[in-house]
Amino acid sequence: MEFNYLAILVAAVVPMVLGFIWYNPKVFGLAWMREAEMTEAKMKGGNMAIIFGVSLLFSLLLAFFTNFLVIHEFGVYGLTEGKLDGATTQAFMEEFQGRWRTFRHGALHGAMAGIMFALPIIGINGLFERKNFKYIFINAGYWIVCLTIMGSIISGWTA
């Protein structure tokens, strides 16, 4: 069982590409700016190289961790403490290895991660920041779609 580093790299670009679309003024950008109390002046005030660079680094971390959510064979490593030479482990891997390595299955687990992790985190932060549900759903929706696509790429793209 190896990491598919190319799939991880491609998945890490998903938040950047989807963010360009999702937060475009013709999609959710204007509503997000209004709900986030974001102004054009604030948008122009940031260091875009740092913002995009750190965002890409965080996206790489997220894509790397998504491996463990969508590829079930990694669970065997944890259960066996990395010892894969036992008879039970070998029998398990022979029967199940690669069985759930599909785009659809990865999308399911990615969506579940978005709903079960991203939505609650963004929701809690939004509530304490006194943001309304429109703000929460715009941002959580973005991450649910991102993780769905990322999980699909990582699980389905076998090298």
C-alpha positions as CSV (number, residue, x, y, z in Angstrom):
1,M,0.0,0.0,0.0
2,E,1.6,3.2,-1.1
3,F,0.5,6.8,-1.3
4,N,-0.5,8.1,-4.7
5,Y,1.4,11.4,-4.4
6,L,0.2,12.6,-7.8
7,A,-3.4,12.2,-6.7
8,I,-2.6,14.0,-3.5
9,L,-1.1,16.9,-5.4
10,V,-4.0,17.1,-7.8
11,A,-6.5,16.9,-4.9
12,A,-4.6,19.7,-3.1
13,V,-5.3,22.0,-6.0
14,V,-9.1,21.4,-5.8
15,P,-9.7,24.0,-3.0
16,M,-7.9,26.7,-5.1
17,V,-9.8,25.9,-8.3
18,L,-13.1,25.4,-6.7
19,G,-12.6,28.6,-4.5
20,F,-12.0,30.6,-7.7
21,I,-15.4,29.4,-8.9
22,W,-17.4,29.2,-5.7
23,Y,-16.4,32.6,-4.4
24,N,-16.8,34.3,-7.8
25,P,-19.2,37.2,-7.7
26,K,-21.4,35.4,-10.2
27,V,-21.8,32.4,-7.9
28,F,-21.6,33.0,-4.1
29,G,-18.9,35.7,-4.0
30,L,-21.2,38.7,-3.5
31,A,-23.4,36.9,-0.9
32,W,-20.2,35.7,0.9
33,M,-18.7,39.2,0.9
34,R,-21.9,40.6,2.3
35,E,-22.3,37.9,5.0
36,A,-18.6,38.0,5.9
37,E,-18.5,41.8,6.1
38,M,-15.7,41.7,3.5
39,T,-15.0,44.8,1.5
40,E,-13.0,45.4,-1.7
41,A,-10.5,47.4,0.4
42,K,-10.0,44.4,2.7
43,M,-9.7,42.1,-0.3
44,K,-6.9,44.2,-1.8
45,G,-5.1,44.7,1.6
46,G,-3.8,41.1,2.0
47,N,-0.5,39.7,0.8
48,M,-1.8,37.3,-1.9
49,A,1.4,35.4,-2.2
50,I,1.3,34.5,1.5
51,I,-2.5,33.8,1.4
52,F,-2.2,31.5,-1.6
53,G,1.0,29.8,-0.5
54,V,-0.3,29.0,3.0
55,S,-3.6,27.9,1.6
56,L,-1.9,25.5,-0.7
57,L,0.2,24.2,2.2
58,F,-3.0,23.6,4.2
59,S,-4.7,22.0,1.1
60,L,-1.7,19.6,0.9
61,L,-2.2,18.7,4.6
62,L,-5.9,18.2,4.0
63,A,-5.3,16.0,0.9
64,F,-2.8,13.9,2.7
65,F,-5.1,13.3,5.6
66,T,-8.0,12.6,3.2
67,N,-6.1,9.4,2.2
68,F,-6.8,7.9,5.5
69,L,-10.5,8.7,5.3
70,V,-11.1,7.3,1.8
71,I,-8.7,4.4,1.5
72,H,-9.6,1.7,3.9
73,E,-6.4,-0.4,3.5
74,F,-4.6,2.3,5.6
75,G,-6.7,1.1,8.6
76,V,-4.9,-2.3,8.4
77,Y,-1.6,-0.5,9.1
78,G,-3.0,0.9,12.3
79,L,-4.6,-2.3,13.5
80,T,-1.4,-4.3,12.9
81,E,1.0,-1.6,14.0
82,G,2.6,-1.7,10.5
83,K,3.3,-5.5,10.6
84,L,1.7,-6.8,7.4
85,D,3.3,-10.3,7.4
86,G,0.7,-12.0,9.6
87,A,-1.6,-14.6,8.1
88,T,-4.8,-12.7,9.2
89,T,-3.5,-9.5,7.7
90,Q,-2.5,-11.2,4.4
91,A,-5.9,-12.9,4.2
92,F,-7.7,-9.6,4.8
93,M,-5.6,-7.8,2.2
94,E,-6.1,-10.6,-0.4
95,E,-9.9,-10.4,0.1
96,F,-10.4,-6.6,0.4
97,Q,-7.4,-4.7,-1.0
98,G,-8.6,-2.3,-3.6
99,R,-12.3,-3.3,-3.3
100,W,-13.5,0.2,-2.4
101,R,-10.9,2.2,-4.6
102,T,-13.5,4.0,-6.7
103,F,-14.3,7.6,-7.5
104,R,-17.8,7.1,-6.2
105,H,-16.7,5.6,-2.9
106,G,-14.1,8.4,-2.3
107,A,-16.7,11.0,-3.1
108,L,-19.0,9.4,-0.5
109,H,-16.4,9.5,2.2
110,G,-15.2,13.0,1.2
111,A,-18.8,14.3,1.5
112,M,-19.2,12.6,4.8
113,A,-16.0,14.3,6.1
114,G,-17.4,17.6,4.9
115,I,-20.7,17.1,6.6
116,M,-19.3,15.6,9.8
117,F,-16.2,17.7,10.2
118,A,-16.3,20.9,8.1
119,L,-19.9,21.8,8.7
120,P,-19.8,21.5,12.5
121,I,-16.5,23.4,12.8
122,I,-17.6,26.2,10.5
123,G,-21.0,26.3,12.1
124,I,-19.6,26.6,15.6
125,N,-17.1,29.3,14.6
126,G,-19.9,31.1,12.7
127,L,-22.2,31.1,15.6
128,F,-19.6,32.5,18.0
129,E,-18.7,35.1,15.4
130,R,-22.4,36.0,15.2
131,K,-22.6,35.1,11.6
132,N,-25.9,34.0,10.1
133,F,-26.7,30.6,8.6
134,K,-26.2,31.9,5.0
135,Y,-22.6,32.6,5.8
136,I,-22.2,29.2,7.5
137,F,-23.8,27.3,4.6
138,I,-21.8,29.2,1.9
139,N,-18.5,28.3,3.6
140,A,-19.5,24.8,4.7
141,G,-21.0,24.0,1.3
142,Y,-17.7,24.9,-0.3
143,W,-15.8,22.5,1.9
144,I,-18.3,19.7,1.5
145,V,-17.9,20.0,-2.3
146,C,-14.1,20.3,-2.0
147,L,-13.8,17.2,0.2
148,T,-16.2,15.3,-2.0
149,I,-14.0,16.0,-5.1
150,M,-10.8,15.5,-3.2
151,G,-11.9,12.1,-1.8
152,S,-13.1,11.1,-5.3
153,I,-9.7,11.9,-6.8
154,I,-7.7,10.2,-4.1
155,S,-9.7,7.0,-3.9
156,G,-10.5,6.6,-7.5
157,W,-7.2,7.6,-9.1
158,T,-5.1,4.5,-8.7
159,A,-1.5,4.7,-10.0
